[in-house]
């Protein structure tokens, strides 16, 4: 690997914006970014709306700092990503390279700072490289498959002063590793938890299968919509917490929960959506029953702890199981579901899950998607099963990229 610099970007919003692969739209005014994403979603969903004669229009995209149609002075969002990472590689002098990968390659671009990451994030990651270099802990050489330290992954609290650092190493036992941990912990008080992930495979995947705590608290904490969440090293947690609150408010409003409702949170991760919904209902004096299902056992363990942390364990049950298998079991048991909220991975849901969900006939389905293309496919199946799309709202979770998330509200025609 070789480190790249891009001197031609001087004076741009980011000095490496044309070489880094992260923010392809950063040079475009933010209002134009939002308008482009708005048109993309309208174009994508137009055939679906026509197929089922769904008489709705796509809501204005929820952007950071405004929505489509606001004045052209809308500010460029900065410092909104509260998760950051760096690869490591040896330089020509046996020291460390750290930063971001150049677009479409594994060449590392030195990155003193990043305009979309949370303040302090990049300096903390770069300090890991400096400390490891000082201790003569070799960076991992991807070409020669030797060395020790491969990646550092950092998550910082948005509403707390806590931070979780995961060091990805090629082997479990690393010379001077304890000293490395000690010096990292002393370098910045934001770091309250350090974990080691072991990835000895020849792979482009950052993480290996084994992760364990090596220093500090067992997890970090953050807050969303009045709820406090524990975030363990392997937990899924949204990168842009400010927009996550926008996304979740839309979802909760769409649920329209009534007293006694049973809410199924499918693909629930660490339970954030369902728990925020149950908390919001309780604030209104409404008690609901929450069922959460997620195939990742560590995510379910986090969800159960989060229910206790927010005093919702008396109304929340979390199950470690494949979502399709679980909903099929609910149908076999003739269980009743009033509202379904689902936030599947990029591949979307499965035809089997959607078919059984339609058989259970919840009065409302709230479908959150990080991949609107697969969402259109899934909504087609739900439309054929008797559901009607009543609201569609795009959310700009990742400004300066082409990525758009969507919240769809469906009601049962019956």
N, C-alpha and C positions, 0 to 999 in steps of 0.2 A: 504494500500500500504506500501511497505517497500523499503528503499533505498539499492541499491546493489553497492558494489565495486568489482573490478576484479583485484586482486593483481597479478594474473598470467600473465598479459599482459605487465608487466614492460619491457621496452626496445623495444616494438613493435612500429610501426608507430603511433599508438594511444593506450593509456593505457586501453581503454574500448572497443577496436575493436571487441573482441570476445563475448561481452555481449550486446553491443548496436546493434539495428537492422538496422542501417542506411547504413553501408559500408561493405557489405559482401565480396567484392573483394579487400579490402584495402591491405591485405597481399600479393597479387599477383603483381609481377612487372607490371608496366603500359603497356609495350609493349605486354605482354602476355594477359592482359585484352583486349587490342585492337584487337589482333589476335583472341581471343575467340569470341568477338562480331562480328568481320568480318565474321567468319565461321558461326555463328548463323544466320546472315542475308542472307548469300549466301544459306544456307540450307533452310531457310524459303521461299525464293523467287524462288528457283530452279523449283518447279513444275509449278508455274505461268509462268515463262519464257518459259518453254517447251510447255505448253498448247497453247500459242499463237505464238510460234516460234519467240519470240522477241530476236533478235540477239544482246544482250548487256551483259556486265559483270558488276557486282557490283563494283562501285568505291571504292577505299581505304577509310576506315573510317577516318573521320576528328576528330582527337583526340586533346587534349590540350597539346601542346608542340611537336606535331608531328603526323605522320600517320604510319599505318602499313608498315613495311619494313625498317624503320629507325633503327639506331644503338641501341643496348640494353641498352645504357646509358641514354635513354630517362627518363626524370625526372618524379617523381610522382606528379601529380597536387594537390595543396593544396590551401585552403582559396579561393574557387571559388563560394561558395553559399552565395548569398547576401540576402537570406531570412532564418530566423531561428526562432525556437519556443521552448518554454518550457512548460510542464505541471506543475502544482503546487499540492502539497498534504501536509497534516500535518504530522510532524514527531512525535516521541514518547513523545517529550517534549512540544508539542503544537506549535512548530515553523514550519519552511518551508522546504520542499523538493523541489528541482528544478533540472532539467537536461534533460535527454532523457529517453524514455521508453526502457526497455530491450526488446530484440527480442521476439516477440510473446506474450507479456504480458503488463500489465499496472504497472509494478514495475519500479520505477524511479531510474535511475543511476545518481549519482552526477557527474556533468560534468563541471569542472573548465574551460576547453577550448575544442574546437572542431577543428580538423585539416582541415576540409573541409569548415568550415564556414568563412565568412569574418572576418578579424581582428576586435576585439572589440565586435563582436556580442554576444558571449557567456557571456562576462563580463557584458555587459549591461543587459542581461536577468537575470543573477544572482543578479545584483544589485536591480532589481525589487523585488525579493524575500526577500532580506535583509531589504529593506525599508519597505515593507509590514509587515514583521515580527516585526520590531521595532515599528510600529504603531499599532500593535495588530489587524491587519485586518486578519481574519482567512482564511487560505487556504481551498479550497473546498475538502471535504472528499467524494470521489466517492462512497464508500461503505455505508456511513451513509446519503449521499445526504444532507449534510449541510456544511456551510462555504460560502465564498464569491468569492475569486479569483481563477479562474480555469486555465487559460493559459495566456501567453504573447507571442505575435507574432511580430517579428521585421523584417523590411526590411530596408536595408541601400543602399544608392546610390553608384553606381559603378564609375560614372564619376562626381559625386557631393558629397558634404559633408553634405548631408541631410539624415534624418532617420525618419521612420514612425513606431510607436509602437502602437499595438492594445492590450488592456487588455480585456480579456474575463471574465465576472463576472456572477455569478448565479442570481443576482438581479440587478435592475436598481439603487436603492438607497443603497449605501454602506457607513457605518460610516467611517469618516476620509478619504474619497475618495479624496476630494479636496486637502488635505494635501499630500496624496500619489502622486497625479499628480504633485504637486508643487515640491516635493523633487526629483521625477524622472527627471523632466525637468531640474532641477538645477544640476543633477548628471553628465550629459554628453551633451555637446553642439551639438553632432550629432543628437540628438532627436529634430526634428523641428515640429513634428505633433504627437499628442496622441489621440487615439480614444478608445471608449468603445463599446464592443460588448456584448449583453446580451443573455446568453444561459442558461435558466433555465430548460432545458429538461434533462431527463435521457437518454443519448445518447453517442455514441463514436464520434459523429461529434464535431469538435472543435468549430465551429462558430454557433451562432444562427442567426435569421433573422434580428435582429435590431442592427444597428451600427450607432453611432453618434460621432462627433468630441467633444472632451472635453478640448483640449488645442492646441495652436499653429496654424500653417498654415492649410488650408483645405486639403492640399495634400503635397506630396514630389515630387521632380523632379529627373529624371535621363536622360542619353543620350545614344542613339544607332544610329550608322551610320550617325552621323551629325544631327539627330533629337532630340529634347527635348520633354520629355513626363512627363505629370502630372500623378502621381500614387495616387489614392484615397484609403481609407482603404479597400474598397471592390473590387478593381480592380485586374484583372489578369495581372501579369507581370512575365516574365521568371525569374527563380531562378539563373541561371548561365549566366550573361549578356555577358561575353566574348564569350562563345560558341553560344549565341543567335545571335551575329553578324555574326559568321560563317554560321549558319543556314540561316539567312536572306539573306546573300550575295548569297548563292547557289540558294535560291528561286528567288531573283531578277534577277540573271543571266539567270535563266531558263525562266523567263517571256518574255525576249527579247522584251520589250515594244517599239512600234512605235508611232510616233506622231498621236494624235487623238484616240488612243486606249481607250476602256472602260475596266477597270479592276474591276472585282468583287472579293472582299475579304470576303469570307464566314466564319462564326464563328470567326468574326474579333476581339472579345474582346474589348480592348481599342484602336484598330486601328493601332497597331504598325507595322505590316507587310505591310499593304497597304500604310500607310503614308511614311514608309521608301522607298518603291518602287516608289511612286510618287515623293518624294524628289530626289531620285537618277536619275529618268528620267529628272526632271527639271534641275538638275546639268549638264545634257548633252544637254540641250536646247530642250527637248521633253516634250510637255504638254499632259497629259492623264486625263481621267475622272475616278475617283475612287468612287465605290459604296461599302459600307461596311454594312454587316448585322450581327446582334448579338441579341440573345433573351434577354440578360440581360440589362435592361434599364440603370443601372448605368454604365455599360461598354460603352454603346453608348454615354452617356453623357460625359464620359472621352474622347472618340474618337473625339467627336465634338470639345471639348476644345483643344485637341491635334492638330487638324487640324488648328485651329486658331493660336495656339502657334507657329506652324511651317509655317504660312502664306500659307497654302494649302486649306483653307476653300472655296476658289473660285472654286476648282476642286474636292472637296470631299463631298460626301453625306453619312450619316450614318443612318441606319434604325434599330429601336428596334423591331425585329420580328423573329420568328422562321425561320431558314435558308431555310428549305424545303418549308414552306408556301410562303416565299418571292420569291424564284426562280420559283415557280409555277405561281405566279402573274406576274413575268417578262415574262414568256412564254406566258401567256394569253394576255399580252399587246404587244406581238411580239417585245420585246426589243432585242437589239443586244449586245452581250458580246464578246469581243475579246480575253480576257485572264481571266481565273478563277484561283484564289489561294484559297486554302482551308486548314484549320488547325483545324479539328474537335476534340472533346474530345476523350477520350480513347475508347469509344464505337464505334467510327468511324462515318461515315455519314449514311444516310438512302437510301434504294433502290429508293425511290421516288425522293430524291434530285438528285441522280446520273443519273436517267433516264431523268429527265428534263434538267439537265446540258448537257447531250449528245444531246438532242433535240436542245438546244440553239447553240450547235456546236462551242464553242470557239476554236480558232486555237491552243491554248495551255492551258493545265491544270497543275498547280503546286500543288501537294498534299504533305503537310507536315504532318507527323504522329508521335504522341507520343506512338503509339501502332501498330507496324508493322504487327501484326497478323490480326487486323481488316482492316488494309490498304490493305493487300493481298486480303481479301474478296471483298473490294470495287473496287480494280483494276480489279478484274475478271469481274465485271459488266461493267466497263468502256471499258475493252477489247472487250467484246461482243457487245458493242454499237459502236465500230468502232475506238477506240483510241488505239494508240501504245505507249508503254513505251519506251522512248528513253534515259533516264538516271535515275540511282538509286544511291543515295549517303547516307550512314549512317553517323550520327553525334553523337559523344559521349558527350551528354549534362550533364550526371551524372557519372563522373569517379568513380570507385570503387564500382559500382553497376552493375547489369545485364541489366539495362535499356539502350535502344538505340532509337534514333529518326532517321527518314529517310525523305529524300526529293526526291520525284519522279516527273519527268517531262514526260508529255504525250502530244503527238501531234495527231491531227485529220488526219486520213488517207485520207480524202477527200481534 
